[in-house]
Amino acid sequence: MRDAFRLYAITGDAAQPARRIALDSEPDSAHALYAQLPAGVYTAMRSYDRERFLALDPHFERTERSMELSGWENWRVHFRRDDIRRAIQATIADYPTEAFVRLDVFPPDKPLRATALDGTPLVVHCVLSLSPWTAPPEAFVREGVRVEFVESLHRQTPLIKSADFALARHPYPLNTQDAYEHLMLGDGGKILEGTSSNFFAFFGEELRTTTEGVLAGITQRLVCELAVGLGFRVRDEAIGRDEIERADEAFLTSSTRGVLPVVAVGGARIGTGVPGERTLALREALMRAVVARAQRAWPVAAEAGLGTSH
């Protein structure tokens, strides 16, 4: 799609909240676009109904925590939620499809030096990038996906969502039905998270996931809330690699993919080898939550349900 990948500087100007950055060449993938940017921290989400988003404040809070833990000084000068909300709304308004939206923030002493479309040189501390959002194929939902393990990849600081890690995970393929994700392991063979997702498994009516040693998942947190509402017990404890064959159901969560059923992990079949009823019930519950809670980025309205603390 021509002009599918767009990059914007967040200006902090209410009258012109975002300025389009001229790219040297049209990238053929979002990854190619991000590889050109300085290393910083980021968050990513998808649009709903073209101009609505789910849980923006938790996305911002996680980014702020990433900057704090990275030891950045004076980041608040360049990172203001209202500025970012205005920029998101301004850029999404004329985007032709549902969008994958990524917010990158650079260290205060290492900004991006770029050029606006009109030739004006820019010193940029925050950028938004828009690229087409694509839903997982319906067959992946209907039949489930298989995931593998990766033992050589770990987050150095799990609570920091760093662009460096996003580049490091690139050699591990994503999005094929036979190897949709790779799960990282902790001490004792404990399953931590996927390279771009959180991992859940049902053992009977108990749903297990972990928030220790992993990136705080925004959809993970919402799904835990929804699971309690459906009457399931939720247990915050990592699942051992040696336990996975006893799981009845499993699934992944992420802000861009929602709930995606997993039917095999590292070659071990999960349950009956097809997506389970509990998993599909949670997927439906999440879709209902999107309808009820997703909102425009600007003007600001109170976000229903999901608070700003994790």
ROROGU-450075 format. One line per 2 residues: their letters; for each residue x, y, z of N, C-alpha, C. Coordinates in Angstrom, 2 decimals, decimal comma, padded with zeros to 5 digits. Each point is the difference from the previous one (the first is absolute). Layout:
<rs>
a> X:Y:Z:X:Y:Z:X:Y:Z; ...
</rs>
This chain:
<rs>
mr> 000,85:-001,19:000,00:-000,85:001,19:000,00:000,89:001,25:000,00; -000,17:000,85:-000,97:000,79:001,21:-000,07:-000,30:000,87:001,22
da> 001,06:000,57:000,57:-000,14:000,91:001,13:-000,56:-000,71:001,22; 000,21:-001,31:000,11:-000,58:-000,75:001,11:000,71:000,28:001,31
fr> 001,31:000,25:-000,03:000,78:000,23:001,21:000,23:001,49:000,16; -000,50:000,54:001,08:000,09:001,44:000,23:000,68:000,25:001,35
ly> 000,85:001,00:000,01:000,74:000,36:001,21:-000,25:001,47:000,30; -000,33:000,28:001,26:-000,35:001,35:000,42:000,80:000,41:001,23
ai> 000,44:001,25:000,02:000,57:000,59:001,20:-001,14:000,57:000,84; 000,03:-000,24:001,30:-000,95:000,60:000,92:000,55:001,36:000,40
tg> -000,75:001,05:-000,28:000,53:001,35:000,10:-000,25:000,67:001,35; -001,05:-000,40:000,72:-000,39:000,73:001,20:-000,81:001,25:-000,31
da> -000,32:000,21:-001,26:-000,78:001,17:-000,44:-001,45:-000,43:-000,18; -000,91:000,60:000,77:-001,41:-000,39:-000,09:-000,57:000,27:-001,38
aq> 000,49:001,04:-000,68:-000,52:000,34:-001,33:000,52:-000,97:-001,06; 001,20:-000,50:000,16:000,59:-000,96:-000,94:000,70:-001,08:000,84
pa> -000,77:-000,95:000,53:000,56:-000,95:000,97:001,00:-000,99:-000,58; -000,01:-000,20:-001,32:000,94:-000,95:-000,62:000,45:000,54:-001,34
rr> 001,27:-000,27:-000,32:000,55:000,40:-001,29:000,55:-001,23:-000,69; -000,40:-000,20:-001,23:000,44:-001,16:-000,77:001,49:000,12:-000,30
ia> 000,72:-001,08:000,24:001,43:-000,05:-000,25:000,24:-000,62:-001,38; 000,87:000,62:-000,76:000,35:-000,54:-001,31:000,92:-001,19:000,18
ld> -000,31:-001,10:-000,67:000,82:-001,20:000,06:000,89:-000,08:-001,24; 001,23:-000,49:000,17:000,92:-000,10:-001,12:-000,56:-000,92:-001,09
se> -000,69:-001,05:000,43:-000,63:-000,93:-000,94:-001,18:-000,64:000,68; -000,96:-000,46:-000,77:-001,18:-000,64:000,54:000,39:-001,37:000,56
pd> -000,08:-000,23:001,33:000,37:-001,31:000,54:-000,99:-001,06:-000,44; 000,50:-001,24:-000,14:-000,88:-001,09:-000,41:-000,61:-000,74:001,18
sa> 000,33:000,42:001,21:-000,58:-000,61:001,20:000,14:000,97:001,15; -000,81:-000,21:001,04:000,12:000,82:001,19:001,38:-000,20:000,63
ha> 000,50:-001,24:-000,02:001,31:-000,27:000,59:001,09:000,83:-000,68; -000,06:000,11:-001,31:000,98:000,79:-000,72:-000,08:001,47:000,41
ly> -001,19:000,48:000,29:-000,17:001,37:000,46:000,64:000,18:001,37; -000,29:-000,91:000,93:000,49:000,15:001,38:001,51:-000,16:000,09
aq> 000,58:-000,79:-000,89:001,45:-000,20:000,01:000,75:001,29:-000,30; -000,67:000,99:-000,59:000,63:001,28:-000,33:-000,02:000,97:001,18
lp> -000,73:-000,33:001,07:-000,19:000,94:001,10:001,04:-000,22:001,09; 000,31:001,05:000,78:000,89:-000,18:001,15:-000,63:-000,96:001,01
ag> 000,86:-000,65:000,79:-000,49:-000,92:001,02:-000,61:000,78:001,16; -001,21:-000,36:000,37:-000,68:000,64:001,11:-000,98:-000,96:000,63
vy> -001,13:000,53:000,45:-001,08:-000,84:000,50:-001,23:000,25:-000,85; -000,94:-000,94:000,05:-001,16:000,13:-000,88:-001,20:-000,73:000,58
ta> -001,14:000,27:-000,59:-001,19:-000,80:000,23:-000,74:-000,10:-001,32; -000,84:-001,02:-000,13:-000,69:-000,23:-001,28:-001,43:-000,42:000,27
mr> -000,88:000,35:-000,91:-001,42:-000,30:000,14:-000,63:-000,04:-001,39; -001,27:-000,36:-000,05:-000,73:000,03:-001,26:-001,22:000,89:000,15
sy> -000,49:000,48:-001,13:-001,23:000,78:000,01:-001,21:-000,92:-000,13; -001,13:000,48:000,48:-001,30:-000,67:-000,17:-000,95:000,99:-000,65
dr> -000,75:-000,47:-000,99:-000,93:000,90:-000,70:000,73:001,26:-000,48; 001,26:-000,20:-000,40:000,84:001,03:-000,61:000,49:001,07:000,97
er> -000,79:000,43:001,00:000,43:001,12:000,83:-000,15:-000,26:001,50; -000,15:-001,25:000,40:-000,14:-000,28:001,43:001,14:-000,89:000,47
fl> 000,33:000,14:001,29:001,11:-000,73:000,60:-000,42:-000,50:001,38; 000,65:-001,07:000,42:-000,31:-000,62:001,28:001,15:000,26:000,97
al> -000,35:000,56:001,18:000,94:000,12:001,12:001,24:000,83:-000,33; -000,20:001,20:-000,51:001,14:000,84:-000,32:000,80:000,39:001,24
dp> -000,68:000,35:001,08:000,74:000,42:001,19:000,92:-001,10:000,54; -000,42:-001,26:000,07:000,96:-001,04:000,39:001,19:-000,12:-000,96
hf> -000,22:000,23:-001,29:001,13:000,02:-000,94:000,97:001,12:000,36; -000,54:001,17:000,30:000,86:001,13:000,36:000,73:-000,27:001,31
er> -000,72:-000,56:000,95:000,62:-000,27:001,31:001,17:-000,98:-000,14; -000,19:-001,04:-000,81:001,08:-000,96:-000,19:001,21:000,65:-000,68
te> -000,25:000,91:-000,93:001,10:000,71:-000,65:000,73:000,89:001,00; -000,76:000,68:000,84:000,62:000,85:001,03:000,85:-000,84:000,96
rs> -000,51:-001,16:000,39:000,77:-000,89:000,87:001,27:-000,46:-000,70; -000,09:-000,28:-001,30:001,19:-000,42:-000,75:001,06:001,09:000,01
me> -000,42:001,25:-000,14:000,97:001,10:000,01:000,62:000,18:001,37; -000,82:-000,10:001,03:000,52:000,12:001,37:001,03:-001,08:000,28
ls> -000,33:-001,25:-000,34:000,90:-001,12:000,27:001,26:000,06:-000,86; -000,09:000,69:-001,13:001,18:000,18:-000,85:000,93:001,09:000,52
gw> -000,44:000,72:001,04:000,82:001,04:000,59:000,02:001,30:-000,76; -001,00:000,23:-000,84:-000,05:001,24:-000,78:-000,34:001,16:000,92
en> 000,66:001,13:-000,19:-000,31:001,21:000,75:-000,79:000,97:-000,88; -000,90:000,71:000,64:-000,77:001,06:-000,67:-000,84:-000,49:-001,16
wr> -000,41:-001,30:000,02:-000,81:-000,50:-001,11:-001,38:000,64:-000,05; -000,47:000,51:001,15:-001,34:000,61:000,02:-000,09:001,26:-000,88
vh> 001,14:000,62:-000,27:000,00:001,18:-000,87:-000,50:-000,35:-001,39; 000,31:-001,22:-000,45:-000,31:-000,40:-001,37:-001,15:-001,00:-000,09
fr> -000,47:-000,52:001,12:-001,04:-001,03:-000,03:-001,20:000,48:000,81; -001,00:000,51:-000,71:-001,22:000,49:000,65:-001,19:-000,71:-000,64
rd> -000,81:-000,60:000,84:-001,07:-000,85:-000,50:-000,96:000,74:-000,93; -000,38:001,22:000,35:-000,94:000,72:-000,86:000,60:000,27:-001,38
di> 001,29:000,31:-000,04:000,66:000,22:-001,30:-000,08:-001,27:-000,85; 000,24:-001,13:000,64:000,00:-001,27:-000,74:-001,41:-000,36:-000,44
rr> -000,96:000,21:000,87:-001,39:-000,30:-000,38:-000,42:000,85:-001,20; 000,32:001,28:000,01:-000,34:000,87:-001,14:000,67:-000,50:-001,27
ai> 001,25:-000,39:000,13:000,73:-000,47:-001,18:-000,60:-001,29:-000,55; -000,37:-000,92:000,88:-000,63:-001,24:-000,46:-001,28:000,30:-000,76
qa> -000,84:000,87:000,57:-001,27:000,30:-000,65:000,21:000,68:-001,35; 000,96:000,92:-000,05:000,25:000,73:-001,24:000,53:-000,92:-001,10
ti> 000,83:-000,95:000,36:000,61:-000,85:-001,03:-000,91:-001,13:-000,44; -000,82:-000,50:000,91:-000,86:-001,14:-000,34:-001,19:000,44:-000,84
ad> -000,35:001,29:000,06:-001,25:000,46:-000,62:-000,04:-000,24:-001,50; 001,16:000,10:-000,68:-000,02:-000,19:-001,46:000,76:-001,24:-000,42
yp> 000,25:-000,92:000,94:000,67:-001,24:-000,39:-001,04:-000,91:-000,66; 000,36:-000,67:-001,10:-001,03:-000,67:-000,81:-000,50:-001,34:000,54
te> 000,69:-000,61:000,97:-000,41:-001,31:000,49:000,10:-000,02:001,53; -000,42:-001,12:000,60:000,33:-000,21:001,40:001,52:000,03:000,12
af> 000,50:000,60:001,08:001,43:000,26:000,09:000,66:-000,71:001,17; 001,23:-000,41:-000,26:000,93:-000,37:001,06:000,74:001,28:000,36
vr> -000,12:000,43:001,24:000,57:001,27:000,43:001,10:-000,27:001,01; 001,16:000,54:-000,27:001,12:-000,16:000,93:000,50:001,38:000,43
ld> 000,19:000,17:001,29:000,54:001,22:000,59:001,42:-000,29:000,47; 000,97:000,71:-000,56:001,40:-000,14:000,40:000,45:001,29:000,69
vf> 000,72:-000,17:001,11:000,56:001,13:000,73:001,51:-000,23:000,09; 000,77:001,04:-000,30:001,45:-000,13:-000,04:000,62:000,62:001,26
pp> 001,18:-000,47:000,40:000,66:000,60:001,16:000,14:001,51:-000,18; -000,18:000,78:001,08:000,05:001,46:-000,14:001,28:000,51:-000,66
dk> 001,13:-000,70:000,18:001,26:000,46:-000,59:000,29:-000,64:-001,36; -000,94:-000,81:-000,51:000,20:-000,65:-001,29:-001,26:000,07:-000,85
pl> -000,44:001,22:-000,34:-001,22:000,13:-000,80:000,22:-000,44:-001,44; -001,12:-000,13:-000,70:000,04:-000,28:-001,43:000,14:001,32:-000,76
ra> 000,95:000,06:-000,91:000,13:001,17:-000,87:-000,59:-000,38:-001,35; -001,05:000,72:-000,37:-000,79:-000,39:-001,17:-000,37:001,25:-000,80
ta> -000,73:-000,22:-001,08:-000,44:001,09:-000,86:-001,50:-000,13:-000,23; -000,73:001,09:000,18:-001,43:000,02:-000,28:-000,23:-000,05:-001,51
ld> -001,22:-000,30:-000,40:-000,32:-000,08:-001,43:000,30:001,30:-000,73; -000,13:001,12:000,71:000,26:001,29:-000,65:001,49:000,38:000,02
gt> 000,85:-000,91:000,47:001,43:000,25:000,00:000,55:000,60:001,28; -000,86:000,27:000,98:000,46:000,59:001,25:000,76:-001,04:000,82
pl> 001,21:000,32:000,47:000,72:-000,94:000,87:-000,67:-000,07:001,37; -000,06:-001,21:000,57:-000,68:-000,22:001,27:000,93:-000,73:000,96
vv> -000,11:000,36:001,27:000,62:-000,77:001,09:-001,16:-000,61:000,78; -000,09:-001,33:-000,03:-001,22:-000,69:000,41:000,28:-000,90:001,20
hc> -000,85:000,09:001,01:000,12:-000,84:001,19:-001,05:-001,11:000,05; -001,14:000,22:-000,65:-001,06:-001,02:-000,05:-000,53:-000,09:-001,42
vl> -000,19:-001,23:-000,48:-000,59:-000,18:-001,31:-001,15:-001,00:000,07; -000,93:000,17:-000,92:-001,06:-000,98:-000,25:000,23:-000,60:-001,37
sl> -000,15:-001,29:-000,10:000,01:-000,64:-001,31:-001,31:-000,74:-000,21; -000,51:000,08:-001,21:-001,24:-000,69:-000,39:000,30:-000,94:-001,14
sp> -000,49:-001,21:000,11:000,10:-000,98:-001,07:-001,29:-000,83:000,02; -000,30:-000,73:-001,05:-001,27:-000,74:-000,04:-000,04:-001,08:001,09
wt> -001,13:-000,05:000,71:-000,24:-001,10:000,95:-000,69:-001,12:-000,75; 000,49:-001,21:000,22:-000,57:-001,18:-000,64:-000,42:-000,99:001,08
ap> -001,23:-000,44:-000,04:-000,50:-000,97:000,97:000,64:-001,36:-000,23; 000,20:-000,79:001,05:000,43:-001,38:-000,22:-000,99:-000,71:-000,91
pe> 000,47:-000,83:-000,91:-000,93:-000,72:-000,89:-001,06:-000,75:000,79; -001,20:-000,05:-000,54:-001,11:-000,65:000,70:000,33:-001,46:000,31
af> 000,77:-000,65:-000,86:000,38:-001,39:000,26:000,83:-000,13:001,26; 000,80:001,02:000,33:000,82:-000,04:001,20:-000,87:000,01:001,25
vr> -001,10:000,73:-000,08:-000,94:000,05:001,13:-000,81:-001,29:000,05; -000,47:-000,45:-001,14:-000,86:-001,18:-000,06:000,78:-001,28:000,36
eg> 001,23:-000,10:-000,47:000,79:-001,23:000,19:001,08:000,13:001,08; 000,31:001,23:000,40:001,06:000,23:000,96:001,37:000,07:-000,67
vr> 000,99:000,43:000,76:001,37:000,11:-000,50:000,92:-000,83:000,88; 001,19:-000,26:-000,52:001,04:-000,71:000,76:001,14:000,96:000,30
ve> 000,58:-000,15:001,17:001,10:000,87:000,39:001,20:-000,86:000,42; 001,17:000,61:-000,05:001,24:-000,69:000,34:000,67:000,70:001,18
fv> 001,09:-000,57:000,47:000,79:000,61:001,06:001,25:000,63:-000,60; 000,50:001,05:000,66:001,30:000,57:-000,33:000,77:000,13:001,32
es> 001,18:-000,58:000,05:000,79:000,01:001,24:001,12:001,02:-000,03; 000,25:000,62:-001,13:001,13:000,92:-000,13:-000,43:001,46:000,01
lh> -001,27:000,28:000,27:-000,50:001,37:-000,04:-000,67:000,34:001,32; 000,38:001,14:000,59:-000,60:000,47:001,25:-000,03:001,52:000,00
rq> -000,94:000,56:000,72:000,02:001,44:000,24:001,02:000,28:001,10; 000,88:000,97:-000,23:000,98:000,36:001,02:-000,69:000,60:001,23
tp> -000,99:000,85:-000,26:-000,81:000,59:001,09:-001,45:-000,18:-000,40; -000,69:-001,00:000,54:-001,32:-000,37:-000,51:-001,04:001,12:000,02
li> 000,09:000,94:000,94:-001,02:001,03:000,08:000,21:001,14:-000,99; 001,11:-000,03:-000,73:000,27:001,04:-000,99:-000,36:-000,53:-001,39
ks> -000,89:000,71:-000,67:-000,36:-000,39:-001,37:000,95:000,75:-000,93; 001,09:-000,65:-000,34:001,08:000,67:-000,73:-000,02:-000,35:-001,48
ad> 000,36:001,00:-000,81:000,10:-000,23:-001,43:001,15:-000,96:-000,32; 001,03:-000,01:000,82:001,11:-000,94:-000,21:-000,49:-001,45:000,01
fa> -000,89:-000,31:000,95:-000,50:-001,37:000,07:-000,85:-000,32:-001,22; -000,78:000,96:-000,48:-000,82:-000,24:-001,19:000,87:-000,36:-001,20
la> 001,18:000,59:-000,09:000,92:-000,36:-001,08:000,64:-001,36:000,25; 000,32:-000,29:001,27:000,67:-001,27:000,33:-000,90:-001,20:-000,27
rh> -001,32:000,17:000,13:-000,90:-001,14:-000,19:-000,29:-000,27:-001,47; 000,42:000,89:-000,87:-000,40:-000,10:-001,40:000,40:-001,31:-000,67
py> 001,16:-000,59:000,33:000,34:-001,27:-000,67:-000,95:-001,16:000,32; -000,81:000,15:001,05:-000,90:-001,09:000,37:-001,33:000,23:-000,70
pl> -000,37:-000,87:-000,94:-001,16:000,28:-000,87:-001,29:000,06:000,79; -000,88:000,84:-000,48:-001,33:000,16:000,57:-001,05:-000,20:-001,08
nt> -001,21:-000,31:000,47:-001,19:000,11:-000,83:-000,22:-001,11:-001,02; 000,80:-001,08:000,04:-000,37:-001,18:-000,76:-000,78:-000,92:000,94
qd> -000,92:-000,75:-000,53:-000,85:-000,82:000,87:000,81:-001,07:000,73; 001,06:-000,51:-000,62:000,80:-001,05:000,61:001,00:000,51:001,03
ay> 000,35:001,28:-000,06:000,92:000,58:000,99:-000,37:001,47:000,15; -001,16:000,22:000,62:-000,56:001,35:000,06:000,81:000,90:000,93
eh> 000,52:-000,57:001,06:000,73:000,75:001,01:001,10:-000,87:000,57; 000,91:000,63:000,74:001,02:-000,71:000,76:-000,10:000,43:001,46
lm> -000,08:-000,98:000,89:-000,12:000,26:001,42:001,37:-000,01:000,65; 000,27:001,04:000,82:001,26:000,09:000,71:-000,12:-000,70:001,35
lg> 001,10:-000,55:000,44:000,03:-000,79:001,23:000,85:000,68:001,07; -000,43:-000,17:001,25:000,76:000,49:001,13:000,67:-001,13:000,75
dg> 000,38:000,29:001,24:000,67:-001,00:000,82:-000,88:-001,23:000,19; 000,62:-001,17:-000,05:-000,74:-001,23:000,23:-000,96:-000,36:-001,11
gk> 000,20:000,58:-001,17:-000,88:-000,32:-001,12:-001,39:000,60:000,11; -000,14:001,10:000,75:-001,29:000,66:000,12:-000,29:000,83:-001,25
il> -001,22:-000,13:-000,51:-000,41:000,76:-001,18:-000,31:001,42:000,43; 000,70:000,97:-000,60:-000,21:001,39:000,36:-001,02:000,68:-000,91
eg> 000,36:000,21:-001,25:-000,87:000,72:-000,94:000,48:-000,29:-001,41; -000,82:000,42:-000,97:000,43:-000,07:-001,38:000,87:001,20:-000,33
ts> 000,61:-000,02:-001,18:000,84:001,13:-000,40:-000,82:001,27:-000,21; -001,31:-000,15:-000,24:-000,85:001,18:-000,16:-001,41:-000,27:000,55
sn> -000,09:-000,83:001,03:-001,31:-000,37:000,54:000,17:-000,54:001,41; -001,13:-000,13:000,69:-000,04:-000,71:001,28:-000,64:-001,36:-000,21
ff> 000,35:-000,94:000,86:-000,44:-001,39:-000,15:-000,90:-000,39:001,17; -001,08:-000,71:-000,32:-000,97:-000,48:000,98:-000,25:-001,49:-000,24
af> -000,36:-000,71:001,07:-000,48:-001,38:-000,16:-001,06:-000,29:001,04; -001,00:-000,77:-000,40:-001,04:-000,48:000,91:000,38:-001,39:000,50
fg> -000,12:-000,17:001,30:000,07:-001,31:000,63:-001,35:-000,18:000,70; -000,90:-000,69:-000,65:-001,37:-000,04:000,49:-000,61:001,40:-000,06
ee> -000,60:000,43:001,12:-000,61:001,33:000,04:000,99:001,07:000,46; 001,23:-000,38:000,23:001,02:000,96:000,44:000,80:000,49:-001,20
lr> 000,11:001,31:-000,11:000,76:000,63:-001,07:001,31:000,51:000,58; 001,11:-000,39:-000,62:001,31:000,42:000,50:000,75:000,85:-001,02
tt> 000,67:001,00:000,52:000,91:000,85:-000,75:000,95:000,58:001,01; 001,03:000,70:-000,43:000,90:000,61:000,95:000,22:001,46:-000,33
te> 000,13:000,81:001,04:000,37:001,41:-000,17:001,39:000,26:000,58; 000,68:-001,05:000,46:001,34:000,13:000,56:001,05:-000,31:-001,06
gv> 000,96:000,88:-000,15:001,08:-000,23:-000,96:-000,41:000,15:-001,44; -001,12:000,69:-000,24:-000,49:000,19:-001,36:-000,40:001,45:-000,17
la> -000,18:000,41:-001,25:-000,54:001,32:-000,28:-001,47:000,04:000,43; -000,37:001,04:000,71:-001,38:000,13:000,44:-000,93:000,09:-001,21
gi> -000,86:-000,97:-000,15:-000,88:-000,04:-001,17:-001,31:000,72:000,25; -000,34:000,93:-000,85:-001,25:000,76:000,17:-001,20:-000,89:-000,32
tq> 000,06:-000,74:-001,10:-001,08:-000,94:-000,30:000,01:-001,15:000,98; 001,17:-000,42:000,44:000,10:-001,05:001,02:-000,81:000,39:001,24
rl> 000,18:001,21:000,45:-000,71:000,46:001,19:-001,50:000,04:-000,21; -000,43:000,50:-001,16:-001,42:000,07:-000,30:-000,61:-001,40:-000,08
vc> 000,71:-000,94:-000,61:-000,52:-001,36:-000,12:-000,12:-000,64:001,38; 000,93:000,26:000,89:-000,13:-000,51:001,37:-001,27:000,53:000,66
el> -000,27:001,27:-000,19:-001,23:000,61:000,53:-001,24:-000,67:-000,59; 000,00:-000,20:-001,29:-001,15:-000,61:-000,66:-000,17:-001,45:000,43
av> 001,11:-000,71:000,21:-000,08:-001,40:000,43:-000,68:-000,11:001,36; 000,35:000,88:000,92:-000,67:000,00:001,31:-001,49:000,25:-000,17
gl> -000,35:000,92:-000,89:-001,41:000,28:-000,25:-000,75:-001,17:-000,57; 000,71:-000,90:-000,70:-000,64:-001,20:-000,55:000,00:-001,17:000,98
gf> 000,55:000,22:001,19:-000,03:-001,03:001,03:001,21:-000,90:000,07; 001,07:000,34:-000,73:001,21:-000,81:000,06:000,90:000,47:001,14
rv> 000,79:-000,91:000,54:001,03:000,36:000,97:001,25:000,41:-000,77; 000,60:001,10:000,38:001,21:000,48:-000,67:001,16:-000,10:000,99
rd> 001,06:-000,65:-000,43:001,17:-000,22:000,85:001,23:000,62:-000,67; 000,65:000,89:000,72:001,19:000,67:-000,52:001,23:-000,84:000,37
ea> 000,34:-000,92:-000,89:001,15:-000,87:000,23:000,46:-000,55:-001,33; 001,31:000,06:-000,24:000,54:-000,50:-001,26:-000,26:-001,50:-000,13
ig> -000,24:-000,41:-001,22:-000,26:-001,40:-000,32:001,32:-000,67:-000,37; 000,28:-001,13:000,59:001,22:-000,72:-000,33:-000,08:-000,65:-001,37
rd> 001,12:-000,06:-000,66:000,04:-000,67:-001,30:-000,46:-001,45:000,13; 000,32:-000,61:001,15:-000,38:-001,40:000,21:-001,47:-000,17:000,36
ei> -000,72:001,11:000,22:-001,43:-000,06:000,32:-000,89:000,13:-001,22; 000,58:000,48:-001,09:-000,84:000,46:-001,10:-000,85:-001,12:-000,59
er> 000,46:-001,24:000,05:-000,79:-001,09:-000,57:-001,28:-000,25:000,80; -000,07:000,48:001,23:-001,19:-000,19:000,82:-001,02:001,12:-000,19
ad> 000,36:001,04:-000,73:-000,92:001,12:-000,21:-001,18:-000,43:-000,87; -001,17:000,50:000,33:-001,20:-000,30:-000,79:-000,15:000,93:-001,19
ea> 000,42:001,26:000,18:-000,10:001,00:-001,07:001,15:000,99:000,19; 000,34:000,70:-001,04:001,03:001,04:000,09:-000,30:001,08:-001,04
fl> 000,52:001,18:000,26:-000,18:001,09:-000,96:001,03:001,09:000,25; 000,13:000,89:-000,98:000,86:001,17:000,06:-000,88:001,24:000,08
ts> 000,54:001,07:000,59:-000,67:001,29:-000,05:001,00:001,08:-000,40; -000,50:000,99:-000,71:000,78:001,21:-000,29:-000,97:001,10:-000,41
st> 000,49:001,24:000,05:-000,86:001,13:-000,33:-000,41:000,02:-001,46; 000,78:-000,63:-000,87:-000,33:000,04:-001,43:-000,71:-001,26:-000,48
rg> 000,03:-001,09:000,80:-000,61:-001,26:-000,44:-001,11:-000,48:000,90; -000,19:000,63:001,15:-001,06:-000,44:000,91:000,33:-001,34:000,61
vl> -000,96:-000,93:-000,04:000,16:-001,37:000,50:000,12:-000,94:-001,19; 001,10:-000,77:-000,04:000,22:-000,92:-001,11:000,25:-001,40:000,55
pv> -000,84:-000,99:-000,36:000,14:-001,35:000,55:001,31:-000,68:-000,41; 000,59:-000,73:000,93:001,21:-000,80:-000,24:-000,35:-001,47:000,17
va> 000,35:-000,82:-000,97:-000,35:-001,42:000,07:001,21:-000,91:000,15; 001,21:000,56:-000,04:001,21:-000,80:000,24:001,11:000,93:000,43
vg> 000,79:-000,46:000,95:001,14:000,78:000,52:001,24:-000,88:-000,05; 000,99:000,41:-000,75:001,22:-000,78:-000,10:-000,23:-001,42:-000,46
ga> -000,99:-000,20:-000,84:-000,32:-001,33:-000,51:-000,97:-000,78:000,85; -000,29:000,47:001,21:-000,94:-000,69:000,89:-001,42:000,49:-000,27
ri> -000,92:-000,91:-000,24:-001,38:000,39:-000,26:-000,65:000,51:001,27; -000,80:001,04:-000,15:-000,75:000,56:001,12:-001,43:-000,54:-000,05
gt> -000,43:-000,63:001,08:-001,37:-000,51:000,09:-000,33:-000,94:-001,15; -001,09:000,30:-000,68:-000,45:-000,83:-001,12:000,62:000,40:-001,33
gv> 000,85:001,05:000,03:000,64:000,44:-001,23:-000,83:000,96:-000,82; -001,08:000,50:000,57:-000,83:001,02:-000,65:-000,28:001,10:001,02
pg> -000,32:001,21:-000,46:-000,30:001,08:000,95:-001,12:-000,39:000,96; 000,20:000,32:001,28:-000,95:-000,41:001,01:-001,11:001,00:000,24
er> -001,07:-000,45:000,62:-001,17:000,84:000,26:000,34:001,17:000,91; 000,83:-000,22:001,02:000,33:001,08:000,92:000,77:001,10:-000,72
tl> 000,95:-000,41:-000,82:000,79:000,97:-000,76:-000,89:000,82:-000,92; -000,89:-000,67:-000,71:-000,89:000,72:-000,93:-000,97:000,89:000,74
al> -000,40:-000,39:001,20:-000,87:000,86:000,82:000,74:001,27:000,40; 001,27:-000,13:000,33:000,79:001,19:000,34:000,23:000,88:-001,21
re> 000,18:-000,62:-001,15:000,16:000,79:-001,22:-001,27:000,82:-000,27; -001,14:-000,62:000,17:-001,26:000,73:-000,19:-000,17:001,09:001,05
al> 000,38:-000,28:001,25:-000,11:001,00:001,06:000,88:001,20:-000,30; 001,18:-000,25:-000,54:000,90:001,10:-000,35:-000,59:000,84:-001,12
mr> -000,60:-000,64:-000,97:-000,62:000,75:-001,10:-001,14:000,87:000,51; -000,76:-000,52:000,96:-001,07:000,81:000,60:000,58:001,18:000,77
av> 001,11:-000,23:000,69:000,65:001,07:000,75:000,49:001,10:-000,94; 000,49:-000,38:-001,17:000,43:001,00:-000,97:-001,16:000,88:-000,40
va> -001,14:-000,60:-000,29:-001,18:000,77:-000,40:-000,39:000,98:001,11; 000,08:-000,44:001,24:-000,42:000,83:001,12:001,03:001,06:000,39
ra> 001,29:-000,27:-000,20:001,03:000,85:000,60:000,88:000,76:-000,97; 000,14:-000,44:-001,22:000,90:000,68:-000,93:-000,53:001,40:-000,30
qr> 000,92:000,98:-000,01:-000,39:001,40:-000,17:000,97:000,72:-000,91; -000,45:001,16:-000,48:000,88:000,88:-000,76:001,14:000,48:000,90
aw> 001,13:000,26:-000,61:001,15:000,47:000,78:-000,21:001,41:000,54; -000,72:000,82:-000,77:-000,24:001,40:000,40:-001,34:000,45:-000,54
pv> -000,78:000,73:000,77:000,25:000,46:001,37:-000,03:-001,13:001,00; 000,59:000,25:001,17:000,14:-001,04:001,02:-001,34:-000,28:000,65
aa> -000,31:-001,29:000,13:-001,16:-000,44:000,78:000,50:-001,01:001,02; -000,71:-000,14:001,10:000,40:-000,96:001,02:-000,02:-001,40:-000,59
ea> 001,07:-000,74:000,17:000,08:-001,35:-000,55:-000,69:-000,96:000,94; -000,92:-000,78:-000,55:-000,80:-000,90:000,82:000,79:-001,19:000,48
gl> -000,10:-000,28:001,26:000,51:-001,26:000,53:001,47:-000,02:000,27; 000,82:-000,07:-001,03:001,42:-000,25:000,18:000,68:001,27:000,48
gt> 000,49:-000,02:001,23:000,63:001,18:000,59:001,39:000,22:-000,52; 000,68:000,99:000,56:001,32:000,34:-000,48:001,11:-000,67:000,77
sh> -000,31:-000,69:001,09:001,06:-000,70:000,73:-000,03:-001,47:-000,37; 001,19:-000,63:000,00:000,04:-001,42:-000,36:000,13:-000,83:001,26
</rs>
